[in-house]
Amino acid sequence: SVRNGIGLAEDSRTKVLKHIRHLWGYEVTLSGIDHDNGKQLYRTSTIDVDEAE
């Protein structure tokens, strides 16, 4: 979740996604959810990361 407006930096988020994909062996999706209201602030996946490169 995101607390006080603080989430993972984009570069760190990308590295985390790629590492988890390597460990688990399949595509991974990460969503940032506002701690106070439960709304989704962002969503990214290893598929999105690979397409952007």
N, C-alpha and C positions, 0 to 999 in steps of 0.2 A: 504494500500500500504506500501511498504518498502522504507524508506527514509534514505539515507546515510548508507545503508547496515544494518540498525537496524530494526529487526522484533521482534515478540513476542518470548520470551524464550520458549523452548519446554514444560517445566512444566506449565508455565502460559497459554500457548496455549491450552494444554490439559484441564486444569481447566475451561477455558472460553468455550471451545466446550461442555464439559459435562454440564455446567450450562445453556447454551443456549438450549441444547437438553431437559433438564429438564423443562425449561420455556415454550418452544414451543411444546414439545411433539413429536418431530420427529428428524430423523438423521440430522446432520449439517455438512457442509463441509466448510473449510476455506482455501483460497489460498493466498499466499504471492506474490504480484505483484510488480516488480521493478518500482519505480516511474518514473525513467528516460526513460526506453525503453519499458515498458509494458510487459516484459517477466515474465512468471510465475516462481517463485523461489522455491516454495514448495506448496504442497497441502496435506491436512490431513482432515480426517473426524472422526466422532464419531465411525463409523464402524471400521476404522483402529485402533483407540485407544483401543477399546474393544478387538480386536483380539490380540493386543500386550501384553495385561495384563495377 
